[in-house]
């Protein structure tokens, strides 16, 4: 099928089970629940990296964060990397991006400038939002505690202003070919929302998972450092109260509903894709926020796809990834998938959910942010998940293997289990091959020579001795071979 009307809606820090169609926790997300009822809900969808910029790099470039220098916040992606907006705009599609961007190297709010590939008239990152305000209102917009004593109308919030622009775009261009991204900051802090939602969860506690009691025994040392004093707390008495966070979770659902309603009115044949960049620990494993780990609480994300002619009311259990989105959108619109994309299209699985597009999905971590510490500094991690087993190689610490089918809370680290050595080593081989084929700049013998890998090759300075060029057939000529000065014939070859 070809459909050249696609709306991508995304939130920030909304983990999979904060959407009630995934798990009934008492949180209310009726608009997203309705979207799922009319479409496909992916129950095993994963981010490429559980950090804002890196996750967006995977979504909008079609390449892993390590491939585009997007592996940490506040570090702009390479200038020879082309986003899906640029690729589609060059093919005559009207592309608009409204909301949080986080790929320009600026700090949290962005630089306020529309990058190549998107309609300047609709560009509205968080710096643009703040630029419209007085200094007093800027400060108010970052102080959620003010909701105890004053009310914030919807018109004050970023979510509402983003939604207004999205509705305006659909009213004016819903009949055209378009790719519209609507990127909310909510429910990410500082949690500003209207009174209805500010106090909706005043008396609510998020249900505790078993892994709230995780002692991190037989887990990597850096996770113990991360947990810190949380390992001493009384988890029996712990109550997970976060009323403003949960209030913003339900508030952004309402704002998403406005955009969905506009799509149904002005572009009823559009395909709608909804996801979030990453999750939040909410006290699981004694950890906070997100960071260098592959646990489901932060890497597993909601993903819903709905469109005319697509299956409805389906729950797909096969593993999928943000890295699949860009190639899927390209194929959905009838265009060739760029060679440089590092994931495959899952359009065949969308049309027939009994099919499985991915044998494996991959996750990674490099650093939380360039500008400051406080998140563990450089914590290189590479992980692979086959739908049941998840292997995490933590370069500077010990590694992890979980049987997610039998241990969904990821409590029992099987990395040294002889009974699981075969599947562990197979996943390890797959992971090393992934690092090689995606030109991971951090690859080397040290990823292979793990204490549990008894048959690892000896350490060599050259490692594989292979060299690789980016396969960017649309925007780059073949590069020149260092040994000859002539255009290279083979992209992957032995380094001489």
HELIX and SHEET records of a PDB file:
HELIX    1   1 UNK A   16  UNK A   18  5                                   3    
HELIX    2   2 UNK A   30  UNK A   37  1                                   8    
HELIX    3   3 UNK A   52  UNK A   61  1                                  10    
HELIX    4   4 UNK A   65  UNK A   67  5                                   3    
HELIX    5   5 UNK A   84  UNK A   89  1                                   6    
HELIX    6   6 UNK A  126  UNK A  131  1                                   6    
HELIX    7   7 UNK A  135  UNK A  140  1                                   6    
HELIX    8   8 UNK A  144  UNK A  148  5                                   5    
HELIX    9   9 UNK A  154  UNK A  156  5                                   3    
HELIX   10  10 UNK A  158  UNK A  173  1                                  16    
HELIX   11  11 UNK A  195  UNK A  198  1                                   4    
HELIX   12  12 UNK A  210  UNK A  213  5                                   4    
HELIX   13  13 UNK A  221  UNK A  227  1                                   7    
HELIX   14  14 UNK A  228  UNK A  232  5                                   5    
HELIX   15  15 UNK A  243  UNK A  266  1                                  24    
HELIX   16  16 UNK A  284  UNK A  286  5                                   3    
HELIX   17  17 UNK A  296  UNK A  299  1                                   4    
HELIX   18  18 UNK A  323  UNK A  332  1                                  10    
HELIX   19  19 UNK A  347  UNK A  351  1                                   5    
HELIX   20  20 UNK A  418  UNK A  420  5                                   3    
HELIX   21  21 UNK A  421  UNK A  437  1                                  17    
HELIX   22  22 UNK A  445  UNK A  448  1                                   4    
SHEET    1   A 7 UNK A  94  UNK A  99  0                                        
SHEET    2   A 7 UNK A 178  UNK A 183  1                                        
SHEET    3   A 7 UNK A   5  UNK A  11  1                                        
SHEET    4   A 7 UNK A 271  UNK A 276  1                                        
SHEET    5   A 7 UNK A 300  UNK A 306 -1                                        
SHEET    6   A 7 UNK A  40  UNK A  46 -1                                        
SHEET    7   A 7 UNK A 314  UNK A 316  1                                        
SHEET    1   B 7 UNK A  94  UNK A  99  0                                        
SHEET    2   B 7 UNK A 178  UNK A 183  1                                        
SHEET    3   B 7 UNK A   5  UNK A  11  1                                        
SHEET    4   B 7 UNK A 271  UNK A 276  1                                        
SHEET    5   B 7 UNK A 300  UNK A 306 -1                                        
SHEET    6   B 7 UNK A  40  UNK A  46 -1                                        
SHEET    7   B 7 UNK A 320  UNK A 321  1                                        
SHEET    1   C 4 UNK A 361  UNK A 367  0                                        
SHEET    2   C 4 UNK A 378  UNK A 385 -1                                        
SHEET    3   C 4 UNK A 389  UNK A 394 -1                                        
SHEET    4   C 4 UNK A 400  UNK A 403 -1                                        
SHEET    1   D 2 UNK A 466  UNK A 468  0                                        
SHEET    2   D 2 UNK A 492  UNK A 494 -1                                        
END                                                                             
